[in-house]
Amino acid sequence: MDTAGIIAIVIVVAILAIIFAVFIIRAVYEKRLRDELDKARQDAIARSRAALGGRFTEQMVPFFPDFTYDPTEVRFIGSPIDMVVFPGLAHGDPQEIVILEIKTGNSQLTSVQRKIRQLVEDGMVRWDEIHARGEGEVL
């Protein structure tokens, strides 16, 4: 075999090696990407279940045996706070208004919830009324 033939064979082998390496690298990358996507999906599912479970628990807490308020005096709001309780309302004599936030697991108050708590503690709560005619008009 002459030198040109050997060079041609080496070039063909090198090209085939490069193509093979590209396919292997691509397969490894795609597997890693699929694994990361699967992990992200599983994490999203777990977070969604936790959030749904938390919301369900928030709404069921008034019916737990150790709940300290009368469930008929609780009004669920959901966001940014969970509930408002009117102790005494069932007897027609509300004594106070309690803003109640339910946390499950290791969840913490959001920055908005902390701000609302501070506003309540600082007495920044007031009463307001709106009278409407019933035809979309506010007086």
C-alpha positions as CSV (number, residue, x, y, z in Angstrom):
1,M,0.0,0.0,0.0
2,D,1.3,3.4,-0.8
3,T,1.5,6.4,1.5
4,A,-1.6,8.1,0.0
5,G,-3.7,4.9,0.7
6,I,-2.5,4.8,4.4
7,I,-3.3,8.5,4.8
8,A,-6.8,8.0,3.4
9,I,-7.4,5.0,5.7
10,V,-6.2,7.1,8.7
11,I,-8.4,10.0,7.7
12,V,-11.5,7.7,7.3
13,V,-10.8,6.0,10.7
14,A,-10.3,9.5,12.3
15,I,-13.6,10.7,10.8
16,L,-15.4,7.5,12.0
17,A,-13.9,7.9,15.5
18,I,-15.1,11.5,15.6
19,I,-18.6,10.5,14.5
20,F,-18.7,7.7,17.0
21,A,-17.5,10.1,19.8
22,V,-20.2,12.6,18.9
23,F,-22.9,9.9,19.1
24,I,-21.6,8.7,22.5
25,I,-21.3,12.3,23.9
26,R,-24.8,13.1,22.5
27,A,-26.3,9.9,24.0
28,V,-24.7,10.7,27.4
29,Y,-25.9,14.3,27.3
30,E,-29.5,13.3,26.3
31,K,-29.6,10.7,29.1
32,R,-28.4,13.2,31.6
33,L,-31.0,15.7,30.3
34,R,-33.8,13.1,30.6
35,D,-32.7,12.3,34.1
36,E,-32.7,15.9,35.1
37,L,-36.2,16.4,33.5
38,D,-37.5,13.4,35.3
39,K,-36.1,14.7,38.6
40,A,-37.6,18.1,38.0
41,R,-41.0,16.6,37.2
42,Q,-40.9,14.5,40.3
43,D,-40.0,17.5,42.4
44,A,-42.8,19.5,40.8
45,I,-45.3,16.7,41.6
46,A,-44.1,16.5,45.2
47,R,-44.3,20.3,45.6
48,S,-47.8,20.3,44.1
49,R,-49.0,17.5,46.3
50,A,-47.6,19.3,49.4
51,A,-49.3,22.6,48.4
52,L,-52.6,20.8,47.7
53,G,-52.3,18.9,51.0
54,G,-51.5,22.1,52.8
55,R,-54.6,23.9,51.3
56,F,-56.8,20.9,52.2
57,T,-55.4,20.9,55.8
58,E,-56.0,24.7,56.1
59,Q,-59.6,24.3,55.2
60,M,-60.1,21.2,57.5
61,V,-58.3,22.6,60.6
62,P,-61.5,24.1,62.1
63,F,-63.0,20.6,62.2
64,F,-60.0,19.0,64.0
65,P,-60.8,18.0,67.6
66,D,-58.2,20.2,69.2
67,F,-59.1,23.4,67.3
68,T,-59.7,26.1,69.9
69,Y,-62.4,28.1,68.1
70,D,-66.0,27.2,67.2
71,P,-65.9,26.1,63.5
72,T,-69.1,28.0,62.8
73,E,-67.4,31.3,63.7
74,V,-64.5,30.8,61.2
75,R,-64.5,32.3,57.7
76,F,-62.0,30.9,55.2
77,I,-60.3,33.5,53.0
78,G,-57.3,31.6,51.7
79,S,-55.0,34.4,50.6
80,P,-53.1,36.3,51.8
81,I,-54.3,34.9,55.1
82,D,-56.2,31.7,55.7
83,M,-59.1,32.6,58.1
84,V,-60.8,35.2,60.1
85,V,-62.4,34.0,63.3
86,F,-65.2,35.8,65.2
87,P,-65.3,34.3,68.7
88,G,-68.8,34.7,70.1
89,L,-70.5,35.1,66.7
90,A,-72.4,31.8,67.1
91,H,-74.2,33.3,70.1
92,G,-74.8,36.6,68.4
93,D,-72.1,38.4,70.5
94,P,-68.7,38.6,68.8
95,Q,-66.0,39.4,71.3
96,E,-63.0,39.9,69.1
97,I,-61.7,39.3,65.6
98,V,-58.8,36.8,65.1
99,I,-56.8,36.7,61.9
100,L,-55.7,33.1,61.7
101,E,-52.9,31.7,59.5
102,I,-52.5,27.9,59.3
103,K,-49.0,26.5,58.5
104,T,-48.2,22.9,57.7
105,G,-44.9,21.1,57.7
106,N,-42.0,23.5,58.0
107,S,-43.7,26.4,56.1
108,Q,-43.0,29.9,57.2
109,L,-45.0,33.2,56.9
110,T,-44.5,34.9,53.6
111,S,-43.2,38.5,53.7
112,V,-46.8,39.7,53.0
113,Q,-48.2,37.7,55.9
114,R,-45.5,39.0,58.2
115,K,-46.4,42.5,57.1
116,I,-50.1,41.9,57.8
117,R,-49.3,40.5,61.2
118,Q,-47.3,43.6,62.0
119,L,-50.1,45.8,60.8
120,V,-52.5,44.0,63.1
121,E,-50.1,44.2,66.0
122,D,-49.6,47.9,65.4
123,G,-53.4,48.5,65.4
124,M,-53.5,49.5,61.8
125,V,-57.0,47.9,61.3
126,R,-60.1,49.9,60.6
127,W,-63.8,49.5,59.7
128,D,-65.2,50.8,56.4
129,E,-68.5,50.5,54.7
130,I,-69.7,50.8,51.2
131,H,-73.3,51.4,50.4
132,A,-74.4,50.3,46.9
133,R,-77.8,51.0,45.2
134,G,-77.8,47.6,43.6
135,E,-77.4,48.9,40.0
136,G,-73.6,48.9,40.0
137,E,-73.6,52.4,41.6
138,V,-71.7,53.1,44.8
139,L,-73.0,55.9,47.1
